[in-house]
Amino acid sequence: MRWTHAIIGVILACSSGSEAAARPEAAARPVVIAAAGRWAALRAPAHCEAASLALYPAGRTRAQGRASLSFDRRRRGEFSARLSRAPRAGSSVMLTIGETPFLLIARGSLAWTRGPAQEQAIIAALRGGGAMRIEARAPNGARFVDRYALGGAPTAIDAAAACAASLPGVR
């Protein structure tokens, strides 16, 4: 149980970083509504999300990787990730869940899905996959991989989706 509390604390700390500058509603600290395994469901004023941290912690040359699925009035599970490194310009960013690959869109150290159909396929894969990784090439050409455990992901996804249904303006 201590491990889950530590993960939640770091997820919350990562949630209030640069995203707060981009979205005013992110300035309010999210509230944990559910936690299982290495995943947590968070509620903010205008959105809910299921989130996890990469297995490898931040270091001198790596930021802390973070993956999440956002749910709000428009999005129903948009996958996004903050990578541990910025990929080389023009390189592909691949998300692999179990044995199923997904090509992501990337800008800087952020990567996200290509649309609703891919989002639903990712959610289905997360429910059945044993592990997840995101791979890209660093600016020096070396491959880097952010790995995630999926224990608790279905619980966090369900809690975040249910949370979004209760947001103002959602029917």
HELIX and SHEET records of a PDB file:
HELIX    1   1 ARG A    2  SER A   15  1                                  14    
HELIX    2   2 SER A   18  ALA A   22  1                                   5    
HELIX    3   3 PRO A   24  ALA A   27  5                                   4    
HELIX    4   4 PRO A  116  GLY A  128  1                                  13    
HELIX    5   5 ALA A  153  ALA A  165  1                                  13    
SHEET    1   A10 VAL A  31  ALA A  36  0                                        
SHEET    2   A10 TRP A  39  ARG A  43 -1                                        
SHEET    3   A10 CYS A  48  LEU A  53 -1                                        
SHEET    4   A10 ARG A  66  PHE A  71 -1                                        
SHEET    5   A10 ARG A  76  ARG A  82 -1                                        
SHEET    6   A10 LEU A 110  TRP A 112 -1                                        
SHEET    7   A10 THR A 100  ARG A 107 -1                                        
SHEET    8   A10 VAL A  93  ILE A  97 -1                                        
SHEET    9   A10 ALA A 131  ARG A 137 -1                                        
SHEET   10   A10 ARG A 143  ALA A 149 -1                                        
END                                                                             
